[in-house]
Structure formats: C-alpha cells, structure tokens
Amino acid sequence: MKKLIVLAAIAIGMASCTKESCNCGVIQSDNINDYSVVIRNSCSGNNKTFYLSEGDWMNAHPGDDYCITNVDSW
C-alpha cells in the first residue's frame, strides 16, 4: 500500500512539473520603457511579450529562465 501511495505521489508530481514548465521559457529581450520581456516558451518555441512590475523586471535578465504562472501555455 505504501508503494502505491508513493508511486501516485510521484506521478502527480511529474504531471504538475510538466504542466508548469510549459509556462516557462528563456527571456529573449527586455524593454525598460514599459518593463516588458519577450520570453520564448520552452514547450512550443513561441515568443510572447509580458509586462512585469518594475521589481520583477529588475530581476529578469535576457538569457535567464523565467516562468509566468498566471497564464496558460503560449
């Protein structure tokens, strides 16, 4: 029974990681005028512009991995 619970937990953990990683990508460029970043999605390869708060933008550098948690995969 313990093995079944452990396997179920691992399966759920792996499924949630896969979904979240499709909301992540590499920052391609940034824009100081509107605190935006262009991120290339790790799953689809698509680029999308996101507008960040000034504090978040200050910590988001081109070449860094970055996850956007409040949107579906793009």
N, C-alpha and C positions, 0 to 999 in steps of 0.2 A: 504494500500500500504506500509506503514512504517513497519507493522508487517511482510510482505512478505520479505522486504529487510533485516530486522533484522534476520529472520529465515534463509535466504540464506547465510548471512554472518556467522552465527553460524555453518551452515552445512559445508561451505567451510573451516572454521577454524578447525573444528573437523576432517575433512578429511586430512588436511595438518598435523595436530598433529599426527595422526595415522601413516602416511607415514614416518614422521621424526623419530618417536620412534622406527621404525624397523632398523634405522641406529645407534641405541644406545644400550648400554649394560653395564655390570659391568666388570671392569678391574680385571682379574684373577691373572695376574702376570706381572712383568716388567723386563727388561734386560738393565743394564747400558752400556753394551758393544756396543750395536747398537741402543740404545734409542727406543727400541720396547716395545709394550704392547700386551698382549693377552686379548681380550675382548670377553665375552660371550654375544651373541646377545639376546636382550630382547624378540624378537618375535620367533626366530627359535631355540634358545638354542645352536646354533653352536658357536664354538670358532674360532677366526681368529686373526692372528698376524698383527699388524700395526706398521709401522716405523714412529716415530714422530720427529719433530725438538727437539733440546735439551731443548729449553724453554718450549715447550708443554709437553715434557716428565717429566720435573721437577715438573709440576703441576698435573700429572696424577698418582694417587696412587692406589695400589690394594684395591679393595673394593669400589672405587668411581664409580659413573655412569659417562659414557663418550660417547659422540656422535661423529661419523665420518660423516662429511657432504658431502664429495666428492666421495662417493661410494654408490652403490646400497646395499640393504639388503644382508647379507651373511648368 
